[in-house]
Amino acid sequence: MNTHLSNQRDRRILSFPAVHPCQNISPPTLITSLITLSQAISNFKPDSFPTQRRNARETIRQINIISIFLHEIQHHSNSTILCFSELHFTLQKIHFLMQDCTHESARIFMLAKSQHVASQFRSLIRATATTLDVLPLHGIDVCDEVKELVELVTKQARKAKFEVDPTDEISSKKLHFILHQFERGIEPDISSMKEILDYVKIKNWNDCNAEIKFLEDEISFLENHNCDEREVPLLSSLIGFLSYCRGVIFESLVLDRNSDESEESRRSTEMITITTCLNPEDFRCPISLELMTDPVTVSTGQTYDRVSIQKWLKSGKKKCPKTGENLNNTELVPNTTLKKLIQQFCTDNNVSFTKSCNRIRDITRTISPGSSSAAHAMQFLSWFLTKKLVFGTEEEKNKAAYEIRLLTRSSIFNRSCLIEVGTVPPLLELLATNNRNKTTQENAVSALLKLSKHANGPENIMAHEGLKPIIELLKNGLSLESRQIAAAIIFYLSSVKEYRNIIGENQDAILGLVELVKNGTTCGKKNAVVAIFGLLLLPRNHKRVLEAGAVHALVSILDSSCKEELVTEALAVLAALAENFDGANAVLEASGLSLITGMLRSATSRTGKEHCASILLSLCVNIGADVVGVLAKDVTVMPLLYSLLTDGTSHAAKKARFLIKVLQDFNETIASRLKGSSVPRERSLNVC
């Protein structure tokens, strides 16, 4: 019966999911629960209410009297059970309302909803009066004085107006006027905004930030629970107002050590993954615009679906469909790395590629600002922050970079606004390694990482010659965090086909990534591994990656206590590199054969096992009988491959089936003593 006293974190604010007591509840249990509930309401202090103080004071006063009445009850008839159950139901709702009114991060929202909140007080107190009015007091054993108090409360509750406090009403009107100004594209007066913040006691950056996070959570709640989203424009407008205040009014950035943003500034940036962060359009053939089932690369470096480009060439056309360059030859090189990525992407999403792309292209809420008021507030704030990045003091530049880092974290619209007003060039300047402010450098590169996720982000960074400072940061960043974020940016840049060669041609880029694979944190290693994979989507980068010593660095991940997710990503890159002879030979020379075989036995992820099978197959195909002979002697390999036939994806099963046939053919050849021309002699392999 005390569940109503919980914080109800799974409910939306100003929703009151009260429940009626069960029908067979005993009278003493019901009365005890009512006493507990009324005391909880009475314990609220009117001064703790940023708004609705008068209504709260009157509600607490009336519930106090009801609490006295409940404490005095000794005996009552069964005819009162229904009334007390209804009273319990109403008091639950009042308790929810009091919790919401004193919510530390909902001050602006409650001010904006002043009229609605006052009406809730009014309706709930009148519901209480109705219940008390029909309560048969003659059947309850309490003194006459207490009965008179209850009757008095009943009369007062019926007459009580519970209107908006005059001061609340004035501040609420000011708030809505400011939102209306933003809506019309007018930048409001700062002093008026400060008055509103002062009224609800939002005193500093942390208070303002907590309000923003609360409103964002409210919007997420509406979406995740399929609720009525008519209130999203108001919530979005309030976020825009508070974001403007946080960036413009609160100049001092003093983070609460317990805040999410403070934690983010101290920890490494999020780890990127191979399959979730590439541009899905890379999977479509530029000719047919359909999923490439057999991607091949032509002499210009562009990739097409085999069927489409073959039709193009057979029609007599000798130019690259996308670039218009003359094709030096008509050789079609299979892009097996991209093919594998497409297959894994479709498997991970459990949908066809077409449906997946359509879903990705759906207009989500973050593409839209939610309201025109929020849109204009963000535009004004973007200009303000850009000016601070260019003309501000060092402290102001750092704060502006951090604000951008937060604003771009989850909103596509915010990223778009900030890119349009030109935040990229001054952020790139803050990356300079001669800038000895580590925090500023981290905030700037984190902001650029978020901007690089926008469709126009990579192009904007490259157009302003951003690759050089990013690579310099990758190599010589003031902190490991800055270096690993730089690796993540390189990955997003490599999601654009045209930039893969530019990045690959810069020797420092690949060398820097390989160095991070060797010496980075788990997050840094993973970002570097995924960035290398992105570059491998261009076949000519394979040789560059091999020359940088990537294979030894990747194999070292397999022979360590790294997290399985990182190991899986490393296996994916090794699988891509092993598809040609040089890569396969490098894996072999790095003593990778025994490690890969061991990973096939120990890996718990289906994807990891598939990568292992793919690498072993490539080693057999590219190196030959020397590898086949070693695998054939390992009695644990064949059962593992058979398990992939039943438990793996269709792609994994195909790899396993092919590898099983290779091993079976080898064993049959040995058994029939048909050596020599069919199978070369085995050479000694370093498999330790």
C-alpha positions in Angstrom: 0.0 0.0 0.0 3.0 2.3 0.2 3.9 2.2 -3.5 2.3 5.7 -4.0 5.2 7.2 -1.9 7.8 6.2 -4.5 9.4 8.6 -6.8 7.6 7.1 -9.8 10.5 7.7 -12.2 8.7 5.7 -14.8 5.8 8.2 -15.0 5.6 11.4 -16.8 5.3 14.6 -14.8 1.7 15.9 -14.2 0.4 12.4 -14.7 -1.1 10.7 -11.6 -1.2 6.9 -12.0 -3.1 6.3 -8.7 -4.6 2.9 -8.0 -7.6 2.0 -5.9 -7.0 -0.2 -2.9 -8.0 -3.8 -3.4 -11.6 -4.7 -2.6 -10.8 -7.1 0.2 -8.4 -4.8 2.1 -8.9 -4.8 5.8 -10.1 -1.5 7.4 -7.1 -1.1 9.8 -4.7 -1.6 6.9 -6.5 1.0 4.8 -6.6 3.6 7.6 -2.9 3.0 8.4 -2.1 3.6 4.7 -4.2 6.7 4.6 -2.4 8.1 7.7 1.0 7.5 6.1 -0.2 9.1 2.8 -1.7 12.2 4.5 1.5 12.7 6.6 3.6 12.5 3.5 1.6 15.3 2.0 1.6 17.3 5.2 5.4 17.1 5.4 5.8 19.3 2.2 6.8 22.8 3.1 5.1 25.6 1.2 8.5 27.5 0.9 9.9 24.5 -1.1 7.5 25.3 -3.9 9.1 27.5 -6.6 5.5 28.2 -7.9 2.0 27.4 -6.6 2.9 28.3 -3.0 -0.5 29.6 -2.0 -2.3 26.5 -3.5 0.2 24.2 -1.8 -0.2 26.0 1.5 -4.0 25.6 1.4 -3.8 22.0 0.3 -1.4 21.1 3.1 -3.6 22.8 5.7 -6.7 20.8 4.6 -4.8 17.5 4.5 -3.4 18.2 8.0 -7.0 18.4 9.3 -7.9 15.2 7.5 -4.8 13.6 9.0 -6.0 14.5 12.5 -9.3 12.9 11.7 -7.7 9.7 10.5 -5.5 9.5 13.6 -8.6 9.7 15.8 -10.5 6.9 14.2 -10.9 3.9 16.5 -13.7 2.0 14.9 -15.8 2.4 11.8 -18.5 0.5 10.0 -18.0 -1.4 6.7 -20.1 1.2 4.9 -17.2 3.6 5.1 -14.7 1.4 3.3 -15.7 2.6 -0.1 -15.4 6.3 0.9 -12.0 5.7 2.5 -10.8 3.9 -0.7 -11.9 6.9 -2.8 -10.1 9.2 -0.4 -7.0 7.1 -0.7 -7.1 7.2 -4.5 -7.4 11.1 -4.4 -4.7 11.6 -1.8 -2.3 9.5 -4.0 -2.9 12.0 -6.9 -2.4 15.0 -4.6 0.9 13.4 -3.4 2.0 13.0 -7.1 1.1 16.7 -7.7 3.1 17.9 -4.7 6.1 15.9 -5.9 5.9 17.4 -9.3 5.5 21.0 -8.0 8.7 20.6 -5.9 10.7 18.7 -8.6 14.1 20.4 -8.6 14.5 20.3 -12.4 10.9 21.1 -13.5 10.7 24.7 -12.3 10.4 26.4 -15.7 8.0 23.7 -16.9 5.7 24.1 -13.9 5.8 27.9 -14.4 4.8 27.5 -18.0 1.9 25.2 -16.9 0.7 27.4 -14.0 -2.9 27.5 -15.1 -3.1 23.7 -15.6 -1.4 23.0 -12.3 -3.7 25.3 -10.4 -6.7 23.5 -12.0 -5.3 20.2 -10.8 -5.1 21.5 -7.3 -8.7 22.7 -7.6 -10.1 19.5 -9.0 -8.3 17.2 -6.6 -9.4 19.2 -3.5 -12.9 19.2 -4.7 -12.7 15.5 -5.3 -11.6 15.2 -1.6 -14.6 17.3 -0.6 -17.0 15.1 -2.5 -15.6 12.0 -0.8 -15.8 13.6 2.7 -19.3 14.9 2.0 -20.7 11.4 1.4 -18.6 9.9 4.3 -21.1 8.6 7.0 -19.5 10.2 10.0 -22.2 8.8 12.2 -20.7 5.3 11.7 -17.2 6.5 12.7 -16.0 6.5 16.3 -14.4 9.9 16.7 -15.2 12.9 19.0 -17.7 15.6 17.9 -15.0 18.3 17.6 -13.1 16.2 15.0 -16.3 15.6 13.1 -16.9 19.3 13.0 -13.4 19.9 11.7 -14.1 17.4 8.9 -17.4 19.1 8.0 -15.6 22.5 8.0 -12.9 21.2 5.7 -15.5 19.8 3.4 -17.2 23.2 3.1 -14.0 25.0 2.5 -12.8 22.6 -0.1 -16.0 23.0 -2.1 -15.6 26.8 -2.0 -11.8 27.0 -2.5 -10.9 28.8 -5.7 -7.3 27.5 -6.1 -6.3 30.0 -8.7 -2.8 30.9 -10.0 -0.8 33.0 -7.7 -0.7 36.6 -9.0 3.2 36.6 -9.0 3.2 33.2 -10.8 0.8 34.6 -13.4 3.0 37.6 -14.1 6.1 35.5 -14.5 4.3 32.9 -16.6 3.1 35.6 -18.9 6.6 36.9 -19.2 7.9 33.5 -20.1 5.3 32.9 -22.8 5.9 36.4 -24.2 9.6 35.6 -24.5 8.8 32.2 -26.2 6.5 34.2 -28.6 9.4 36.6 -29.3 11.7 33.7 -30.2 8.9 32.3 -32.4 8.8 35.5 -34.4 12.5 35.6 -34.7 13.1 38.4 -32.2 15.9 38.1 -29.8 14.5 38.8 -26.3 15.8 41.2 -23.7 18.4 39.5 -21.5 17.1 41.3 -18.3 13.6 39.9 -18.8 15.0 36.4 -19.1 17.0 36.8 -16.0 13.9 37.9 -14.1 12.2 34.6 -14.9 15.3 32.6 -13.9 15.5 34.5 -10.7 11.8 34.0 -9.9 12.1 30.2 -10.1 15.5 30.2 -8.5 17.6 28.9 -11.4 20.8 30.4 -10.1 23.6 28.9 -12.1 24.7 26.9 -15.1 24.1 23.6 -13.4 20.5 24.5 -12.5 19.8 25.5 -16.0 21.4 22.4 -17.5 19.4 20.2 -15.1 16.2 21.8 -16.4 17.2 21.2 -20.0 17.9 17.5 -19.3 14.5 17.1 -17.6 12.7 18.5 -20.6 14.7 16.3 -23.0 13.7 13.3 -20.8 10.1 14.3 -21.0 10.2 14.4 -24.8 11.9 11.0 -24.9 9.2 9.6 -22.5 6.5 10.8 -24.9 8.1 9.1 -27.8 9.1 5.9 -26.1 5.7 5.3 -24.6 3.7 6.3 -27.7 2.0 9.2 -25.7 0.1 12.1 -27.1 2.9 14.4 -28.4 0.9 17.6 -28.6 3.0 19.1 -25.8 6.3 18.5 -27.6 6.3 22.1 -29.1 6.1 23.6 -25.7 8.8 21.4 -24.3 11.0 22.1 -27.3 10.4 25.8 -26.9 11.4 25.7 -23.2 14.5 23.7 -24.1 15.4 26.5 -26.7 14.8 29.2 -24.1 16.9 27.4 -21.4 19.7 26.5 -23.9 20.0 30.1 -24.8 20.1 31.1 -21.2 22.7 28.5 -20.4 25.0 29.6 -23.2 24.5 33.4 -23.0 23.5 34.3 -19.4 25.5 31.9 -17.3 29.0 32.8 -18.4 30.8 30.8 -15.7 31.1 27.1 -16.4 31.4 25.3 -13.0 30.3 21.7 -13.5 28.6 19.8 -10.7 30.8 16.7 -10.1 27.7 14.5 -10.1 26.2 15.8 -13.3 26.1 13.7 -16.5 28.0 16.4 -18.4 30.7 16.6 -15.8 31.1 12.9 -16.0 31.3 13.1 -19.8 34.0 15.7 -19.6 36.1 13.4 -17.4 35.6 10.1 -19.3 36.5 9.0 -22.8 34.2 9.7 -25.6 31.8 7.1 -26.9 33.3 4.2 -28.8 32.2 4.0 -32.4 31.4 0.7 -34.2 32.0 -0.5 -37.7 28.4 -1.3 -38.6 26.4 1.5 -37.1 28.3 4.6 -38.0 29.0 4.4 -41.7 27.0 6.4 -44.2 24.3 3.9 -45.3 24.3 5.5 -48.8 27.7 3.8 -49.3 25.8 0.6 -49.5 23.8 1.7 -52.6 25.1 1.4 -56.1 25.5 4.9 -57.7 23.9 3.6 -60.9 20.9 1.6 -59.7 20.6 3.2 -56.2 19.8 -0.3 -54.9 21.7 -2.4 -52.4 25.0 -3.7 -53.8 24.9 -7.4 -53.5 28.3 -7.8 -55.3 30.2 -4.5 -55.0 33.2 -4.1 -57.3 35.7 -1.3 -57.7 36.7 0.2 -61.1 40.0 1.9 -62.1 38.8 5.3 -60.8 38.4 4.0 -57.3 34.5 4.2 -57.4 32.5 1.2 -56.3 29.4 -0.2 -58.1 27.2 -3.3 -58.1 28.7 -5.8 -60.5 25.5 -6.2 -62.5 25.0 -2.5 -62.9 28.5 -1.6 -64.0 28.7 -4.6 -66.4 25.5 -3.4 -68.1 27.0 0.1 -68.3 30.2 -1.2 -69.9 28.4 -3.5 -72.3 26.4 -0.5 -73.6 29.7 0.9 -74.9 30.3 3.5 -72.3 33.9 3.9 -71.3 33.7 6.6 -68.6 33.1 6.2 -64.9 29.4 6.9 -64.2 30.0 9.0 -61.1 33.2 10.9 -61.9 33.1 11.1 -65.7 36.7 10.1 -65.9 37.9 7.7 -68.6 38.3 4.1 -67.4 41.9 3.0 -68.1 40.7 -0.6 -68.2 37.5 -2.6 -67.6 38.9 -4.7 -64.7 36.4 -5.1 -61.9 38.0 -5.7 -58.5 35.7 -7.3 -55.9 35.2 -5.0 -52.9 34.8 -7.9 -50.4 35.3 -5.6 -47.4 32.3 -3.5 -48.4 30.3 -6.7 -49.2 31.0 -8.1 -45.8 30.0 -4.8 -44.2 26.7 -4.7 -46.0 25.9 -8.3 -45.0 26.7 -7.7 -41.4 24.7 -4.4 -41.4 21.6 -6.2 -42.7 22.1 -9.1 -40.2 22.5 -6.7 -37.2 19.4 -4.8 -38.1 17.4 -7.9 -38.9 15.7 -6.1 -41.8 16.3 -5.8 -45.5 18.7 -3.1 -46.5 16.0 -1.1 -48.3 13.8 -1.0 -45.2 16.8 -0.1 -43.1 17.7 2.9 -45.3 14.2 4.1 -45.4 14.0 4.0 -41.7 17.3 5.9 -41.4 16.0 8.5 -43.8 12.8 9.0 -41.8 12.5 12.5 -40.4 13.2 12.1 -36.7 12.5 14.7 -34.0 16.1 15.8 -33.8 16.1 16.8 -37.5 13.3 19.2 -36.6 13.7 21.7 -33.7 10.2 20.8 -32.4 9.0 24.4 -32.6 9.8 27.6 -34.4 10.6 29.2 -31.1 13.2 26.5 -30.4 14.6 26.9 -33.9 15.2 30.7 -33.6 16.6 30.3 -30.1 19.1 27.9 -31.4 20.0 30.1 -34.3 20.6 33.1 -32.0 22.7 30.9 -29.7 24.7 29.6 -32.6 25.7 33.1 -33.6 26.6 34.0 -30.0 28.8 30.9 -29.5 30.5 31.4 -32.9 31.4 35.0 -32.0 32.8 33.8 -28.6 34.9 31.2 -30.4 36.4 33.9 -32.6 36.7 36.9 -30.4 36.3 35.6 -26.9 38.9 35.2 -24.2 40.5 31.8 -23.7 38.0 31.0 -20.9 35.1 32.1 -23.2 36.4 30.0 -26.1 36.5 27.0 -23.8 33.0 27.5 -22.6 31.7 28.0 -26.1 33.3 24.8 -27.3 31.8 22.9 -24.3 28.3 24.4 -25.1 28.6 23.2 -28.7 29.8 19.8 -27.5 26.5 19.5 -25.4 24.2 21.1 -28.0 25.4 18.7 -30.8 25.3 15.6 -28.6 21.8 14.4 -29.6 20.3 17.0 -32.0 20.7 16.9 -35.8 19.1 20.3 -36.0 21.6 21.9 -33.6 24.5 20.4 -35.6 23.0 21.9 -38.8 22.6 25.4 -37.2 26.2 25.4 -35.8 27.7 24.2 -39.1 25.7 26.9 -41.1 27.0 29.8 -38.9 30.6 28.7 -39.3 31.7 27.1 -36.0 34.0 24.6 -37.7 36.9 26.9 -38.6 37.4 28.4 -35.1 37.0 25.0 -33.5 39.7 23.6 -35.8 42.0 26.5 -34.7 41.5 25.4 -31.1 43.0 22.0 -31.9 46.5 23.4 -32.5 48.9 21.5 -30.3 50.7 24.7 -29.4 47.5 25.6 -27.5 48.5 24.2 -24.1 45.0 24.2 -22.7 44.1 20.5 -22.6 40.5 21.1 -21.6 39.8 23.5 -24.4 41.4 21.1 -26.9 39.2 18.2 -25.7 36.0 20.3 -25.8 36.8 21.5 -29.3 37.6 18.1 -30.8 34.6 16.6 -29.0 32.4 19.3 -30.6 33.9 18.6 -34.0 33.3 14.9 -33.5 29.6 15.6 -33.1 29.6 17.9 -36.1 31.3 15.3 -38.2 28.3 13.1 -37.7 26.1 15.5 -39.6 25.6 14.9 -43.3 27.5 18.2 -44.1 30.1 17.8 -41.4 32.8 15.9 -43.2 32.6 18.1 -46.2 32.8 21.2 -44.0 35.8 20.0 -42.1 37.7 19.0 -45.3 36.7 22.3 -47.0 38.4 24.2 -44.2 41.5 22.1 -44.4 40.6 20.4 -41.1 42.4 17.1 -41.9 45.8 18.4 -41.1 45.1 19.6 -37.5 43.0 16.5 -36.8 45.9 14.2 -37.8 48.3 16.4 -35.9 46.0 16.0 -32.9 45.9 12.2 -33.4 49.6 12.1 -33.1 50.4 14.8 -30.6 47.2 15.6 -28.7 47.7 16.9 -25.2 45.6 14.1 -23.8 44.8 10.5 -24.8 41.1 11.5 -24.9 41.8 14.1 -27.6 43.8 11.6 -29.7 41.1 8.9 -29.6 38.4 11.5 -30.5 40.5 12.5 -33.4 40.5 8.9 -34.5 36.8 8.8 -34.4 36.6 12.0 -36.5 38.8 10.3 -39.1 36.4 7.4 -39.2 33.5 9.8 -40.0 35.6 11.5 -42.6 36.3 8.2 -44.2 32.6 7.5 -44.5 32.7 9.7 -47.5 34.2 7.8 -50.5 36.0 10.8 -51.9 38.0 11.4 -48.7 39.3 7.9 -48.2 42.1 8.3 -50.6 43.0 11.8 -49.3 43.3 10.4 -45.8 45.1 7.3 -46.9 47.7 9.3 -48.8 48.7 11.1 -45.6 51.1 8.6 -44.1 50.8 10.2 -40.7 47.1 9.4 -40.5 47.5 5.7 -40.8 50.6 5.6 -38.7 48.8 7.6 -36.0 45.9 5.2 -36.0 48.2 2.2 -35.7 50.1 3.9 -32.8 46.7 4.4 -31.1 45.9 0.7 -31.6 49.1 -0.2 -29.8 49.0 2.3 -26.9 45.5 3.7 -26.6 42.9 3.0 -24.0 40.2 0.5 -24.9 38.1 3.3 -26.3 41.0 4.7 -28.2 42.0 1.3 -29.6 38.5 0.7 -30.8 38.1 4.1 -32.5 41.4 3.6 -34.3 40.5 0.1 -35.4 37.2 1.2 -36.8 38.8 4.2 -38.5 41.3 1.8 -40.2 38.4 -0.3 -41.3 36.7 2.7 -42.9 39.9 3.5 -44.9 40.0 -0.2 -46.1 36.8 0.4 -48.0 39.1 1.9 -50.6 41.1 -1.1 -51.9 44.3 1.0 -52.6 44.5 1.7 -48.8 45.1 -2.0 -48.0 48.8 -1.7 -48.9 49.2 1.5 -47.0 47.7 0.0 -43.9 49.9 -3.1 -44.1 53.0 -1.0 -44.6 52.2 0.9 -41.4 52.4 -2.3 -39.4 48.7 -2.6 -38.6 48.6 -6.4 -38.6 51.0 -6.8 -35.7 49.1 -4.2 -33.7 45.8 -5.8 -34.4 47.1 -9.3 -33.6 48.3 -8.0 -30.2 44.7 -7.1 -29.4 43.8 -10.8 -29.8 46.6 -11.9 -27.5 45.5 -9.6 -24.7 42.7 -9.2 -22.2 40.9 -6.6 -24.3 37.1 -6.4 -24.2 35.3 -8.8 -26.6 33.7 -5.9 -28.6 37.2 -4.5 -29.4 38.5 -8.0 -30.3 35.6 -8.5 -32.7 36.3 -5.2 -34.4 40.0 -6.2 -34.7 39.0 -9.5 -36.2 36.9 -7.6 -38.8 39.8 -5.6 -39.9 42.1 -8.6 -40.0 39.5 -10.4 -42.1 39.5 -7.5 -44.6 43.3 -7.4 -44.8 43.6 -11.2 -45.2 41.6 -11.2 -48.4 44.7 -10.7 -50.5 48.1 -12.5 -50.3 50.1 -9.7 -48.7 47.6 -9.3 -45.9 47.2 -13.0 -45.4 51.0 -13.4 -45.3 51.3 -10.5 -42.8 48.7 -12.3 -40.5 50.7 -15.5 -40.8 54.0 -13.8 -40.0 52.5 -12.1 -37.0 51.8 -15.6 -35.5 48.1 -15.0 -36.1 47.1 -18.5 -37.2 47.1 -20.1 -33.7 45.5 -17.0 -32.2 42.7 -16.9 -34.8 42.1 -20.6 -34.3 42.0 -20.0 -30.5 39.5 -17.2 -31.0 37.3 -19.5 -33.1 37.1 -21.7 -30.0 36.7 -19.1 -27.3 34.7 -16.2 -29.0 31.2 -15.9 -27.6 29.9 -13.6 -30.2 28.5 -15.0 -33.4 30.1 -12.1 -35.4 33.5 -12.9 -33.9 33.3 -16.5 -34.9 32.3 -15.5 -38.4 35.3 -13.2 -38.7 37.6 -16.0 -37.5 36.2 -18.4 -40.1 36.6 -15.7 -42.8 40.3 -15.1 -41.8 41.1 -18.9 -41.8 39.5 -19.3 -45.2 41.5 -16.4 -46.6 44.7 -17.8 -45.2 43.9 -21.2 -46.8 43.1 -19.6 -50.2 46.0 -17.2 -50.3 48.8 -19.1 -48.5 47.8 -22.6 -49.5 48.5 -26.1 -48.2 50.9 -24.9 -45.5 47.9 -23.4 -43.6 45.5 -26.1 -44.7 47.7 -28.8 -43.3 48.0 -27.1 -39.9 44.2 -26.6 -39.6 43.5 -30.2 -40.8 45.6 -31.6 -37.9 43.7 -29.5 -35.4 40.8 -31.8 -34.3 38.9 -28.9 -32.7 38.5 -26.9 -35.9 36.0 -29.1 -37.8 33.4 -29.3 -35.0 33.6 -25.5 -34.6 33.0 -25.0 -38.3 30.0 -27.4 -38.3 28.5 -25.4 -35.4 28.6 -22.3 -37.6 26.6 -24.1 -40.2 23.7 -24.3 -37.8 24.2 -21.4 -35.5 25.8 -18.7 -37.7 24.4 -16.3 -40.2 24.0 -17.4 -43.8 27.2 -15.6 -44.6 29.0 -17.4 -41.8 27.6 -20.7 -42.9 28.8 -20.1 -46.5 32.3 -19.4 -45.2 32.3 -22.4 -42.9 31.0 -24.7 -45.6 33.7 -23.6 -48.0 36.4 -24.0 -45.4 35.1 -27.5 -44.4 35.3 -28.5 -48.0 38.9 -27.3 -48.2 39.9 -29.3 -45.2 38.0 -32.4 -46.3 39.6 -32.3 -49.8 43.0 -32.0 -48.1 42.4 -35.0 -45.9 41.2 -37.0 -48.8 44.3 -36.1 -50.8 46.5 -37.2 -48.0 44.6 -40.4 -47.4 44.9 -41.4 -51.1 48.5 -40.4 -51.1 47.9 -38.0 -54.0 50.5 -35.4 -53.1 52.8 -33.5 -55.3 51.0 -31.8 -58.2 47.7 -31.4 -56.3 49.0 -30.1 -53.0 52.4 -28.5 -52.4 54.6 -29.7 -49.6 53.9 -28.1 -46.3 56.5 -25.6 -45.0 57.2 -25.0 -41.4 54.8 -22.4 -39.9 55.3 -20.4 -36.8 52.0 -21.2 -35.1 53.2 -20.7 -31.5 
